[in-house]
Amino acid sequence: MTINQLPSHHLVPDASLLQAPSAALLEHSASVFERVQPRLCNGLQQLMQVNPPADILLVKNTQTWSSLTMIGEALKDIYVSGSSLCGGHYTVQGNQVDLQPATSAQDNFAAQGDIVIADWVEEPQLFGCVRFHQDTLTLEPGLIHKANGGVLVMALRSVLLQPRLWLRLKQMLAQRRFDWLSPDDNRPLPVSIPSLPLSVRLVLSGDREALADFQELEPELSALAIYSEYEDCLQINTPEAAALWCNWVSHLAKTQRLPAIQNDFWPELIHEGARYTGDNQTLPLSNDWIIRQLKEAALFGNEDAMGSEAFAHMVNQRQWREDFLPERMREEILSRQIWIETDGARIGQVNALSVIEFPGHPRTFGEPSRISCVIHFGDGEFTDIERKAELGGNLHAKGMMIMQAFLLAALDLDQQLPFTASLTFEQSYSEVDGDSASMAELCALISALASAPINQSIAITGAVDQFGYMQPIGGVNEKIEGFFHICAARGLTGQQGVIIPKTNMRHLALERDVVKAVEQGTFSIWAVDNAADALTLLTGLTWSDDTQDCLLTIMKERITQANQQDYRHRYPWPLRWLNWFNHN
């Protein structure tokens, strides 16, 4: 038996790796970025070679302005613009347009190899335009002319949502010249304008879905392009890694001209970062997320420094601001409109834990769900009511089948199961998917088969495999907190708690109220390996034991009695005929 009742220090990220991180700040911001994003920096270095393997770099990253700017700043540390003069000088005399090589940076279409960033760009903005005013022709340069000899950094959505723009840009990059075209195919340019020599390297940044769409649009080009990724998170398993993450955060704070970060601020930020990544050994590198935390916390600090008090105040206020919908859901449970018990014991009923995600709501939150199972004499069918009602997804159905396979293999029957079981999420009126409730469903089924009451003070989450081992699930913090809030509102008794898979221990970053309750012994969290341990906690009976009654023995005996009773009521047809003849 491997039941682990977790102490409070296992419920939050380990901040002991932080040893005066402010004293370990690196001197140059470029070295910080290169250390936290080695893959991206390598891709940028490949692109900026004299003879690069490709003129296009695809970067998996967000498409926000700040992320594009960050790529541009990294390029500036690798490539120094202004080393050469590109482009030319257009002269217009009546209807005659001539092009001369650029002799100075002040020429109208001269460029010095700058790095140009474009979040969203239209054709006139990118390619420039030809204007006529009072019979006077004027050529206006676009972003591509400013990036001549340098790098153009673009969000991938500009390309995907404007196919015409992309086709024209791709042709120019391939032919290495800029051709003036009319924006209206039915109205060609009234004058002939010489083509401009063009040498531009392109960085396209987008998320995974955008990159997949681009790959489908341009399979050959995607295969030849340089590829790199902005790493979303950093593994924090050494003091050096923790200091590096703090260096990156401090660098971002400096770029935003925010107050200095005090040492007691770091554990609070790490706790929130672990909740964001869902892993207390991994912290986010997203500059958008980090800057948001710092800016919000700065509102509650002073002008010179930010400490733990400011951060905690910020988190509490944000949670209160976003907690309207979760509070309404909890009120439904507390007013008994949704039936969830937190004391007593019931046969075939278990408190499972769900994560709810509402469209338009900024965050997910946890809520307990009651799973019930009833059995009756039948042909051994397991009825998944959610699936029958077309409310259960494929992953939920898979979890149900895995759970059934484990139970039938454990019973090792030489004949058909004489019971029919029916399982459902009570008071569930929307679709259910995922396999994180399969362990709870298994416990409800075994409770019904063995007539063993389940302790309603304990909730459980976790998936199960065909051998009865508990598998990790997502949203473990929100699930635990969802059940805790209900128990706390009704009054903590010291008997309440949550069972989670042991493999989910590294994902714990719980709210301070939960940690405090565990410290005081009024709430418990157990981490277990398999179904046998979970059932022992829920029912008080062991799964398998040769010396005393256990769940497996009780179920087999009940099945045997049911089969014998069923056999006595089944006569071969000659005996039924003789019985009828004797009575007549």
C-alpha positions in Angstrom: 0.0 0.0 0.0 1.4 3.4 -1.1 -0.9 6.0 0.4 0.8 9.3 0.9 -0.8 12.0 3.0 0.9 15.1 1.7 2.3 17.6 4.1 1.8 21.3 3.4 5.2 21.9 2.0 4.5 19.5 -0.8 1.5 21.6 -1.9 3.4 24.6 -3.2 6.6 25.0 -5.4 9.9 24.7 -3.7 11.4 28.2 -3.3 14.5 27.0 -1.6 16.4 27.1 -5.0 16.1 30.9 -4.8 19.2 32.2 -3.1 19.3 36.0 -3.4 18.6 36.0 -7.1 19.0 39.8 -7.4 22.7 39.3 -6.7 23.2 37.0 -9.6 21.9 39.3 -12.4 23.8 39.1 -15.6 25.3 42.3 -16.9 24.1 42.3 -20.5 20.5 41.6 -21.5 21.5 39.9 -24.7 23.2 37.1 -22.7 20.1 36.6 -20.6 17.9 36.2 -23.7 20.4 33.9 -25.4 20.5 31.6 -22.3 16.7 31.4 -21.9 16.1 31.1 -25.7 19.0 29.1 -27.1 17.0 27.5 -29.9 15.5 30.8 -31.1 18.9 32.5 -31.0 20.5 29.7 -33.0 17.8 30.0 -35.7 18.3 33.8 -35.9 22.1 33.3 -36.2 21.5 30.8 -39.0 19.3 33.4 -40.8 21.9 36.1 -40.5 24.8 34.2 -42.0 26.4 35.6 -45.1 25.1 32.7 -47.1 22.1 31.4 -45.0 20.6 28.0 -45.7 17.3 29.9 -46.4 16.0 33.4 -46.4 12.9 32.6 -44.4 12.8 31.7 -40.7 9.6 30.3 -39.2 9.3 30.8 -35.5 6.7 29.2 -33.2 5.7 32.0 -31.0 2.7 34.2 -30.1 1.7 36.9 -32.7 1.6 39.8 -30.3 3.5 43.0 -30.9 5.7 42.5 -27.8 6.8 39.0 -29.0 7.6 40.4 -32.5 9.5 43.3 -30.9 11.5 40.8 -28.8 12.6 38.9 -31.9 13.6 42.3 -33.5 15.7 43.2 -30.4 17.4 39.8 -30.5 18.2 40.3 -34.2 19.8 43.7 -33.4 22.2 41.9 -30.9 23.2 39.5 -33.7 23.2 41.8 -36.7 24.4 45.4 -36.9 22.4 47.4 -39.4 23.9 50.3 -41.4 27.0 48.4 -42.6 25.9 48.6 -46.2 23.7 50.8 -48.4 20.9 49.1 -50.4 18.1 50.2 -52.6 18.2 53.2 -54.9 17.0 56.7 -55.8 14.0 57.2 -58.0 13.7 60.4 -60.0 10.5 61.5 -61.7 10.4 63.9 -64.6 6.9 64.1 -66.1 6.0 60.6 -67.2 9.6 59.4 -67.0 10.8 57.5 -64.0 14.4 56.6 -63.6 16.3 54.6 -61.0 19.8 55.4 -59.9 21.9 53.4 -57.3 21.7 54.8 -53.8 24.6 57.1 -52.9 23.4 58.2 -49.4 21.0 57.2 -46.7 18.9 60.2 -47.6 17.9 58.8 -51.0 14.2 58.2 -51.2 14.4 54.4 -51.6 17.8 53.9 -49.9 18.0 51.4 -47.0 20.8 50.4 -44.5 19.7 46.9 -43.7 17.3 47.8 -40.9 15.2 45.3 -39.0 11.5 46.2 -39.6 8.6 44.8 -37.6 5.1 44.4 -38.8 2.2 43.1 -36.6 -0.6 43.5 -39.2 0.2 45.1 -42.5 -1.9 45.9 -45.6 -0.5 45.9 -49.2 0.0 49.7 -49.5 1.8 49.7 -46.2 4.1 46.8 -47.1 4.7 47.5 -50.8 4.4 51.3 -50.9 2.3 53.0 -53.5 2.2 55.3 -56.5 0.3 58.5 -56.0 -0.9 61.1 -58.6 -1.7 64.6 -57.4 -2.3 67.4 -59.9 -0.6 65.5 -62.6 2.4 64.9 -60.4 3.6 61.4 -59.7 5.0 60.5 -56.3 6.5 57.1 -55.2 6.1 56.3 -51.5 8.3 53.5 -50.0 6.8 50.7 -48.0 8.1 48.5 -45.2 9.7 46.1 -47.6 11.9 49.0 -49.0 12.9 50.0 -45.4 13.9 46.4 -44.8 16.0 46.1 -48.0 19.3 44.6 -47.1 18.0 43.7 -43.6 15.2 41.6 -42.0 11.4 41.9 -42.1 9.7 40.4 -39.0 6.0 39.7 -39.6 3.1 38.0 -37.8 2.0 35.0 -39.7 -1.6 35.9 -39.7 -0.9 38.8 -42.1 0.2 36.2 -44.6 -2.5 33.6 -44.0 -5.4 36.1 -44.1 -4.1 38.0 -47.2 -3.1 35.4 -49.9 -2.6 38.0 -52.6 -0.2 39.9 -50.4 1.8 36.7 -49.6 2.0 35.6 -53.3 3.4 39.0 -54.3 5.8 39.0 -51.4 7.0 35.5 -52.0 7.7 36.3 -55.7 9.7 39.3 -54.8 11.8 37.5 -52.3 12.5 34.7 -54.8 13.3 37.0 -57.7 15.2 39.5 -55.5 13.6 42.5 -57.1 10.7 44.7 -56.3 8.3 45.3 -59.2 5.8 48.1 -59.1 2.3 46.9 -59.7 -1.1 48.5 -59.7 -3.4 47.7 -56.8 -6.2 47.4 -59.3 -5.7 44.7 -62.0 -8.2 46.6 -64.3 -6.2 49.8 -64.1 -2.5 49.4 -64.9 0.1 52.0 -63.9 0.1 54.8 -66.4 3.9 54.9 -66.4 6.7 52.3 -66.4 8.7 52.2 -63.2 12.0 50.3 -63.1 12.3 47.4 -60.7 14.3 47.9 -57.5 17.0 45.3 -56.5 15.8 43.7 -53.3 17.5 41.6 -50.7 15.3 40.9 -47.7 15.3 38.1 -45.1 12.0 37.2 -43.7 10.9 36.1 -40.2 7.4 34.8 -39.9 6.1 34.3 -36.3 3.0 32.4 -35.4 1.5 29.8 -33.1 1.3 26.1 -33.8 -2.0 26.2 -35.7 -0.8 29.1 -37.8 2.4 27.3 -38.7 0.3 24.2 -39.6 -1.9 26.3 -41.9 1.2 27.8 -43.5 2.7 24.4 -44.0 -0.5 23.3 -45.8 -0.4 26.5 -47.9 3.4 26.3 -48.7 4.6 22.7 -48.1 7.8 23.0 -50.2 8.7 26.4 -48.8 8.0 25.2 -45.2 10.3 22.2 -45.7 13.2 24.4 -46.9 12.8 27.3 -44.4 14.7 27.5 -41.2 12.6 26.6 -38.2 12.9 27.5 -34.5 10.8 28.0 -31.4 10.3 30.4 -28.6 10.4 28.2 -25.6 7.4 28.9 -23.4 8.8 27.6 -20.1 12.0 26.9 -18.3 12.7 23.8 -16.1 13.6 25.0 -12.6 15.6 22.2 -11.0 18.9 23.9 -10.0 19.8 27.2 -8.3 21.4 28.3 -11.6 18.1 27.7 -13.5 16.2 29.6 -10.9 18.6 32.5 -11.0 18.4 32.5 -14.8 14.6 32.8 -14.7 14.9 35.6 -12.2 17.4 37.3 -14.5 14.9 37.2 -17.3 12.1 38.6 -15.1 14.3 41.4 -13.9 15.3 42.2 -17.4 11.7 42.5 -18.5 10.9 44.7 -15.4 13.8 46.9 -16.4 12.6 47.3 -20.0 9.2 48.3 -18.7 10.7 50.7 -16.1 9.0 49.0 -13.2 10.0 49.2 -9.5 12.8 47.0 -8.3 11.8 43.4 -7.2 12.4 42.6 -3.6 13.6 39.1 -2.5 10.3 38.2 -0.8 8.5 38.9 -4.1 10.0 35.9 -5.9 8.3 33.0 -4.0 4.9 34.6 -4.7 5.7 35.0 -8.4 7.0 31.5 -8.7 3.8 30.2 -7.1 1.7 32.0 -9.6 4.0 30.9 -12.4 3.7 27.3 -11.4 -0.1 27.6 -11.5 0.1 29.1 -15.0 2.3 26.3 -16.4 0.6 23.6 -14.4 3.9 22.3 -13.1 5.8 23.4 -10.0 9.1 22.5 -11.6 8.5 24.6 -14.7 8.1 28.4 -14.9 6.8 30.5 -17.8 9.1 32.5 -20.1 6.2 34.3 -21.8 7.1 38.0 -21.7 3.4 39.0 -22.1 2.4 36.9 -19.0 5.4 38.1 -16.9 5.0 41.7 -17.8 1.3 41.6 -16.9 2.0 40.2 -13.4 4.7 42.8 -12.8 2.6 45.7 -14.0 -0.4 44.6 -11.9 1.7 44.1 -8.8 3.4 47.5 -9.3 0.0 49.1 -8.7 0.0 47.9 -5.1 3.6 48.5 -4.3 5.5 51.7 -3.9 7.6 53.6 -6.5 10.9 52.0 -5.5 10.2 48.3 -4.9 7.7 45.5 -5.1 7.3 42.9 -2.4 5.3 39.9 -1.5 2.5 41.9 0.1 1.9 43.8 -3.2 1.9 40.6 -5.2 -0.5 38.8 -2.8 -2.8 41.8 -2.8 -2.8 41.8 -6.6 -3.6 38.1 -6.9 -6.4 38.3 -4.3 -8.0 41.2 -6.1 -7.7 39.6 -9.5 -9.3 36.4 -8.2 -12.1 38.3 -6.6 -12.7 40.3 -9.8 -12.9 37.1 -11.9 -14.7 34.9 -9.3 -18.3 35.9 -10.1 -19.1 32.8 -12.1 -17.4 30.3 -9.7 -19.2 31.8 -6.8 -22.6 31.4 -8.4 -21.7 27.7 -9.1 -20.7 27.2 -5.4 -24.0 28.8 -4.3 -25.9 26.3 -6.3 -24.2 23.5 -4.4 -24.5 25.1 -1.0 -28.2 25.8 -1.5 -28.7 22.1 -2.5 -29.7 22.9 -6.0 -26.8 20.7 -7.1 -26.5 17.8 -4.8 -23.0 17.3 -3.4 -22.5 15.6 0.0 -19.4 16.2 2.1 -20.2 13.9 5.0 -21.7 10.5 5.6 -21.3 7.4 3.3 -23.3 6.2 0.3 -23.2 3.0 -1.8 -22.5 3.6 -5.4 -22.0 7.3 -5.1 -18.6 9.2 -5.2 -17.5 12.8 -5.4 -15.5 13.3 -8.6 -13.7 16.5 -9.5 -14.2 18.4 -12.7 -12.6 21.4 -14.4 -15.0 23.8 -16.0 -14.1 26.1 -18.8 -16.7 28.7 -19.9 -16.2 30.5 -23.2 -15.5 34.1 -22.5 -14.4 33.5 -18.9 -10.7 34.3 -18.4 -9.8 31.1 -16.4 -10.9 27.6 -15.6 -12.2 26.6 -12.2 -12.9 23.4 -10.4 -16.2 21.9 -9.3 -17.2 18.6 -7.6 -19.5 16.3 -9.5 -21.5 13.4 -8.1 -21.0 10.1 -10.0 -23.5 7.4 -9.2 -23.8 3.7 -10.1 -26.7 1.3 -9.7 -26.7 -2.4 -10.5 -29.4 -5.0 -11.1 -29.7 -8.5 -12.4 -28.8 -8.5 -16.1 -26.5 -9.7 -18.8 -23.3 -8.0 -17.7 -23.8 -4.8 -19.7 -22.1 -1.6 -18.5 -24.3 1.3 -19.5 -22.6 4.7 -19.8 -25.6 7.1 -19.6 -23.5 10.0 -20.8 -22.6 8.1 -24.0 -26.2 6.9 -24.5 -27.5 10.4 -24.2 -24.7 11.6 -26.6 -23.2 13.8 -23.9 -20.0 11.8 -23.5 -17.0 12.4 -25.6 -14.7 9.8 -27.1 -12.0 10.2 -24.4 -14.7 9.7 -21.7 -15.9 6.6 -23.5 -12.3 5.3 -23.7 -11.9 5.8 -20.0 -15.1 3.9 -19.3 -14.0 0.9 -21.4 -10.5 0.8 -19.7 -12.2 0.9 -16.3 -14.4 -2.0 -17.2 -11.5 -4.0 -18.6 -9.6 -3.7 -15.3 -12.6 -4.8 -13.2 -13.4 -7.8 -15.4 -9.8 -8.9 -15.4 -9.6 -8.6 -11.6 -12.7 -10.6 -11.1 -11.4 -13.4 -13.3 -14.9 -14.8 -13.9 -15.5 -18.2 -15.6 -19.0 -17.1 -16.6 -20.8 -14.0 -17.6 -21.3 -11.2 -15.0 -24.9 -11.6 -13.8 -25.4 -7.8 -13.2 -26.0 -4.8 -15.4 -24.4 -1.6 -14.2 -25.5 2.0 -15.0 -23.1 4.9 -14.5 -23.7 8.7 -14.9 -22.7 12.2 -13.9 -25.7 13.3 -11.8 -27.1 16.8 -12.7 -24.9 17.1 -15.7 -26.5 18.9 -18.6 -23.6 19.5 -20.9 -21.0 17.4 -22.7 -18.5 15.5 -20.6 -15.1 14.4 -22.0 -11.8 13.3 -20.8 -10.8 10.3 -18.8 -9.9 12.0 -15.5 -13.1 10.6 -13.9 -12.5 7.0 -14.8 -11.0 6.2 -11.4 -14.1 7.8 -9.7 -16.4 5.8 -11.9 -14.5 2.6 -11.1 -14.8 3.3 -7.4 -18.6 3.9 -7.7 -19.0 0.7 -9.7 -17.0 -1.4 -7.2 -18.9 0.2 -4.3 -22.2 -0.8 -5.9 -21.1 -4.4 -6.7 -19.7 -4.9 -3.2 -22.4 -2.9 -1.4 -19.6 -1.0 0.3 -20.4 2.6 1.2 -18.1 5.3 0.0 -17.0 8.1 2.4 -18.6 11.3 1.0 -16.1 13.5 2.8 -13.5 12.5 0.3 -13.4 13.4 -3.4 -11.2 11.7 -6.0 -9.7 12.5 -9.4 -7.5 10.6 -11.7 -7.5 8.3 -14.7 -7.0 4.5 -14.5 -5.2 2.1 -16.8 -6.1 -1.5 -17.5 -4.0 -2.7 -14.6 -5.5 -0.3 -12.0 -2.7 2.2 -11.8 -3.7 5.9 -11.4 -2.7 8.2 -14.3 -2.0 11.9 -14.0 -4.7 14.4 -15.0 -4.9 18.1 -15.8 -6.2 21.0 -13.6 -5.3 19.3 -10.4 -5.1 22.6 -8.4 -8.4 23.8 -9.6 -10.1 20.5 -8.8 -8.7 20.3 -5.3 -9.7 23.9 -4.6 -13.2 23.4 -6.0 -14.0 20.7 -3.4 -12.1 22.6 -0.7 -14.3 25.7 -1.1 -17.5 23.7 -0.7 -16.1 21.9 2.4 -14.9 25.2 3.9 -18.2 26.9 3.4 -20.0 24.0 5.2 -17.3 23.8 7.9 -14.1 21.8 7.8 -14.3 18.7 10.0 -10.8 17.3 9.6 -12.2 14.3 7.8 -12.5 15.9 4.4 -9.9 15.6 1.7 -9.0 14.8 -1.9 -7.3 11.8 -3.5 -5.1 12.5 -6.4 -2.6 10.4 -8.5 0.9 10.4 -7.0 2.2 11.5 -10.4 0.3 14.8 -10.0 2.4 15.8 -7.0 4.7 17.9 -9.1 1.8 19.9 -10.4 0.6 21.2 -7.0 0.6 24.9 -6.4 -2.4 25.4 -4.3 -4.0 28.5 -2.8 -2.8 29.6 0.6 -6.2 28.8 2.2 -5.8 25.1 1.2 -2.2 25.0 2.4 -3.2 26.5 5.7 -6.0 24.0 6.2 -3.6 21.1 5.6 -1.1 22.6 8.0 -3.9 22.8 10.7 -5.1 19.2 9.9 -8.6 20.3 8.9 -8.2 19.1 5.3 -6.1 16.3 3.7 -4.7 15.5 0.4 -3.7 11.9 -0.4 -1.5 10.9 -3.3 -1.9 7.2 -4.3 -0.6 4.9 -7.0 -3.4 2.6 -7.8 -7.1 1.8 -7.4 -6.5 -0.5 -4.4 -5.2 2.4 -2.4 -8.0 4.8 -3.4 -10.7 2.2 -2.6 -9.1 1.6 0.9 -9.4 5.3 1.6 -12.9 5.6 0.3 -14.5 2.5 1.7 -12.3 1.5 4.6 -11.9 -2.0 3.1 -8.9 -3.5 1.5 -9.0 -4.5 -2.2 -7.5 -8.0 -1.8 -6.7 -9.8 1.4 -6.5 -13.5 2.1 -7.0 -13.1 5.9 -10.1 -11.0 6.1 -13.0 -9.7 4.1 -12.0 -7.5 1.2 -13.7 -5.9 -1.7 -12.6 -8.5 -4.3 -13.9 -11.4 -2.1 -17.2 -9.7 -1.4 -17.8 -9.0 -5.1 -17.0 -12.6 -6.1 -19.2 -14.0 -3.4 -22.1 -11.8 -4.5 -21.6 -12.8 -8.1 -21.5 -16.5 -7.2 -24.8 -16.2 -5.1 -26.4 -14.4 -8.0 -25.4 -17.0 -10.5 -26.6 -19.8 -8.2 -29.9 -18.1 -7.7 -30.3 -17.5 -11.4 -29.4 -21.1 -12.1 -32.2 -22.4 -9.8 -34.7 -20.5 -11.8 -33.5 -21.8 -15.1 -34.8 -25.4 -15.9 -34.0 -27.2 -19.1 -37.0 -27.3 -21.3 -37.8 -31.0 -20.7 -37.9 -30.4 -17.0 -40.2 -27.4 -17.4 -42.5 -29.6 -19.6 -42.6 -32.4 -16.9 -43.3 -29.9 -14.2 -46.2 -28.6 -16.2 -47.5 -32.2 -16.9 -47.4 -33.2 -13.2 -49.5 -30.2 -12.3 -52.1 -31.2 -14.8 
